[in-house]
Structures are given as structure tokens and as C-alpha cells.
Amino acid sequence: MPTILVLDDSATMVMSLSHILKGAGYDVETGMNGREGIIKLTDGIKPSVILTDLNMPELDGIGFIKEARKIAATRFTPIIVLTTESGGRKRDEARAAGASGWLTKPAEPNQLLSVVKQLCPAR
């Protein structure tokens, strides 16, 4: 079963996203910030898709993306930024760091699943 890594400092958002993704047949790993995400990746988790918030403590989403792209196993893993930010400058910065896509919170469950399924169909 494909694994999705969800990174967000909002416990409510993590629970909501996990519920939606698990209901669609995905395994879900979570972290509260980019640092936790990097630790999970270096510990051997190989997600099929990563969903990350931009604004998190310790290591923000853009910092996380830059670090994740340095890890061989996640160099080409799709990374979707899921954030309340809608500004073009932040979007451009995320793309330059290696983000694959962008969704504005709160993402509708169908929209979220549509994007994830395009990148990683559930089995």
C-alpha cells in the first residue's frame, strides 16, 4: 500500500488529512514539522507522495523540500505544498526548492485525493 508523508504543525490538519488519505486506502506517516519529516526519511520511510505545510517551526516547508531533495530516496518523490499561503512569491520559492505542486488550505477532500491519485494511485 502506498505511503503518504504528511507534515503540518496543526494537529487538527494532520488528523483530517490522515483520515481522508487512510479512507482512500493509503498508509500515512506524519510529522509536526520539517525536521521530523527529514528524520523519518533518513530513518528509511519511503513515501510515494509527501504533503507539507509551508509555515512550521524548526524547519519550514521550503527548508524541508530542499533537504528532502538531497536524499537519494526522495530526490524525485512528488512533494505537494498544502498551505494557507496563496501568494505567487511563496509558490515560486517552493517550486524553485523542488515542490511538485501546490494546494491551498483548506483543500476539499476530493481535490486532495484527485491530486494524490494522479501522483500515486492507491492499490
C-alpha positions in Angstrom: 0.0 0.0 0.0 1.5 3.4 -0.9 2.6 5.6 2.0 1.9 9.4 2.2 4.0 11.5 4.5 2.0 14.4 6.0 3.9 17.3 7.6 1.9 20.1 9.4 2.2 21.8 12.8 -1.5 21.7 13.2 -2.6 18.5 14.9 -6.2 19.1 13.6 -4.9 19.3 10.0 -2.8 16.2 10.4 -5.8 14.3 11.8 -8.0 15.5 9.0 -5.6 14.7 6.2 -4.8 11.3 7.7 -8.5 10.4 7.9 -9.1 11.4 4.3 -6.0 9.5 3.0 -6.5 6.4 5.1 -10.1 6.2 3.9 -8.8 6.2 0.4 -6.5 3.3 1.0 -3.2 4.9 1.8 -0.8 4.3 4.7 0.0 7.6 6.4 3.1 8.8 8.3 3.0 12.1 10.0 5.3 14.8 11.4 4.7 18.2 13.1 7.5 20.0 11.2 10.1 19.6 8.5 12.8 18.4 10.9 10.5 15.4 11.9 10.0 14.8 8.2 13.7 14.6 7.5 14.3 12.3 10.5 11.6 10.0 9.1 13.1 10.0 5.7 16.6 9.3 6.9 15.2 6.5 9.1 14.1 4.8 5.9 10.5 5.8 5.3 10.0 5.8 1.5 6.7 7.8 0.9 5.1 7.7 -2.5 3.9 11.3 -2.0 4.7 14.0 0.6 2.3 16.7 1.7 3.9 19.6 3.6 2.8 22.8 5.1 4.9 25.9 4.5 4.8 27.6 7.9 6.2 25.2 10.5 8.6 25.6 13.5 12.1 24.2 13.4 12.2 23.6 9.7 9.6 25.2 7.4 8.2 23.6 4.3 10.7 25.2 1.9 13.6 24.1 4.0 12.2 20.6 4.2 11.8 20.4 0.4 15.4 21.5 -0.1 16.6 18.9 2.4 14.4 16.1 1.1 15.7 16.7 -2.4 19.2 16.0 -1.1 18.2 12.5 0.0 18.6 10.0 -2.8 15.4 8.1 -2.0 13.2 11.2 -2.2 15.0 13.2 -4.9 12.1 12.6 -7.3 9.3 11.9 -4.8 6.3 14.2 -5.5 6.1 16.9 -2.9 2.8 18.9 -2.6 2.7 22.1 -0.6 -0.5 22.4 1.3 -0.8 25.9 2.8 -3.0 28.9 3.6 -0.4 31.0 1.7 -1.7 32.0 -1.8 1.0 34.4 -2.8 2.8 33.9 -6.0 6.2 34.6 -4.5 6.0 31.8 -2.0 4.7 29.5 -4.7 7.7 30.3 -6.9 10.0 29.8 -4.0 8.5 26.4 -3.3 8.8 25.3 -6.9 12.4 26.5 -7.1 13.1 24.4 -4.0 11.6 21.3 -5.7 7.9 21.3 -4.9 5.8 19.3 -7.4 2.5 21.1 -6.7 0.5 23.4 -4.5 -2.9 23.2 -2.8 -4.5 26.0 -0.8 -5.9 25.0 2.6 -8.5 24.0 3.3 -8.3 21.6 0.4 -11.5 19.8 -0.4 -11.2 16.1 0.2 -12.0 15.3 -3.5 -9.4 17.8 -4.7 -6.8 16.4 -2.4 -7.5 12.8 -3.4 -7.5 13.7 -7.1 -4.0 15.2 -6.9 -2.7 12.4 -4.7 -4.2 9.7 -7.0 -2.6 11.4 -10.1 0.8 11.1 -8.4 0.2 7.7 -6.7 -2.8 5.5 -7.3 -3.9 3.5 -4.2 -3.8 -0.2 -4.7 
